[in-house]
């Protein structure tokens, strides 16, 4: 081992000054034109292998297309554009002289006719592939001769990238299977990877020239750049497509389900957008119901003549959790489902931790409470007056088991204690207004999940009774994700909502809490539409994993302005800018400076 002499301070300053001299020299040469932009942006090294290229720290692999499907529809290359990983696509179109093509076609047609004739004379069965190719060649000959079609050579190259070879292999398999599903066969540009990467750069150079013949009609279908359009003939305006400035007009009820999941940080504009959607949906004849934890919808409700229902202990508006719809549905046992939902509600009320014995006692008490009112699984009995929470409490008190007495004691605060007057009264609310808001702002935080659960159960009962298109907006849905029973209940609603014309919108700013549970992920999966707005760095990686975001989309969500986001509808998604008219803005804004100004104006009047 060699040991160097320790540098003195004087020597260090000399070496530093020498480095500065070299940097200044390079800058001087650049200013004189001896260096150019290529020297500045060029990677530190490029390693070319037979089936990939390493540029700096990134691995690249290029494919070329060798075969295409015989029949295609418009936008058939959309799965390639919407591929889940970043890819570079290059297509090259070379016009070919029609006279030369006609000569080749005549020769090829003669060869195929001779092949079929020889097979027929030999007593063999005609080759079906040759017969089909002959028919295609004749049709092409006719269209070119009449001037309806022209002939081209077409090349398609695709480059993928990854940080490691293992990841590159995984993306390669995904790409090959995606293309195989639409009938495209691709091959790795073996021993031509350097030329392949150059061919997919935005410089218009084809260094490989591996082409297929195509006519004009076939060539026209290879322009797949329409996936950023999300415009329907009917629906409501969500905003402007930031890709091409077109309008995003969409009908939720035309999707497999009308559910929507919205994720955004506080102040990103999610409530602003949902209020606009609610107002515009009302004009389309769609009823809107809102669960509002923070009184954000009161101004809007008052302005459009909606009904604002605020729950509190001293208020007159009450809901009975034991109510039934009284409607018969041969595909659904309503009483059984109600018992299951009540089971989850009671567990929320008593703290959630119950033993199997306690679960059985709760189940028995609920059934007995209904039975004492004459309500049985027979649908004809479901129109009778429903029991109250106090009826169940008395049944638990009358049971011999000590666990039943313990359960009754834990329920007592909702009947005679600090939470009395909220969940133990007859229903005094009716869903008659086209815009109804349920508020839990007046309730203590520990009571809010229970109240939201109760409201959703009541809304679900009414929705089943009167089927028509409705939107149910659940703001701050993470409240429901805090407890397994409420999360399970919300998940069951999103799965069954489509049957009754209900579209459920779940809104949350707490991405981690929502997506960390299986129920939260399932709710997103059961939402045909998802909207992602500005995100915090802490949550973006989770969203990238769940929604398969590209690096560019990830950066877009981190830097989005107010009202900007990604709008997902099925396999397509676009960058969205929410817009509103002046009148709409005045009704839906929650910006503190603007709300304070409006309050001051009202006071001065």
Helices and strands as residue ranges (DSSP letters): H 9-32, H 37-41, E 46-48, E 53-55, E 58-67, H 78-81, E 87-96, H 98-121, H 128-145, E 151-162, H 165-181, E 185-188, H 193-199, E 212-215, H 216-220, E 236-241, E 247-250, G 252-254, E 260-263, H 270-283, E 287-292, H 298-303, E 307-310, H 334-349, H 356-372, G 379-381, H 389-398, H 402-411, G 412-414, E 435-439, H 445-465, E 470-474, H 478-481, H 484-496, G 497-500, E 502-508, H 511-515, H 518-525, E 529-533, H 537-547, H 551-559, E 564-569, E 572-577, H 582-588, H 592-604
